Amino acid sequence: MLHRFQTTADTDLDRNVARIIEKGFTTGAAASAAVQAALIRLLTGNTPDHVTISFLGGGTRTVPVQQVICKADNRCEAIIVKDAGDDPDITHNARIGAV
């Protein structure tokens, strides 16, 4: 029997407790990581392989940087590939950039 606010998916998860859920990150988190990667390249001249972003609710996440390109001395663009984890949506694997 399902309880109020419980879904069939919830009961399936209860049966698969040993299954590890892969946590992804939001489009906003990907954009934040792209800004950080572009700024690192612009300010230090180093191209990061990854960046670590902090969340308002606490915790951090290390995100791989796909690409950083500098188009001028004062303009760099960074690309992060969004990871939706085990809850994929249309933005999963989208290339999120910042200039």
C-alpha positions, 0 to 999 in steps of 0.5 A: 500500500502506498502512503500519502506522498509516496510513489511507486518509485519510492518503493522501488528504491526501498527494494534497491537500498544497496544501489548507489545513486550518482548525484549530478549537478544543476545547470546553474552549478555547471555555469558557476564552474564555467565562470570559475574556470574562465576566470582562473585562465584569465587571471593566472594563465593556467587552464584548469582540468577541473574546478571545485564549486561550493554550494549555498547549502554546504558541501562542494563538488569537483567538476571537470572542465572540458575546454577553455579558450582565450579569444583575446587577452581579456576574454576567455570562454570555458565549457563544462559538460553538465552531468544530471546524474541518475535523474537525467533531463534534457540538459544532461550532457549539455555544454554549458559555457561562460565568457 
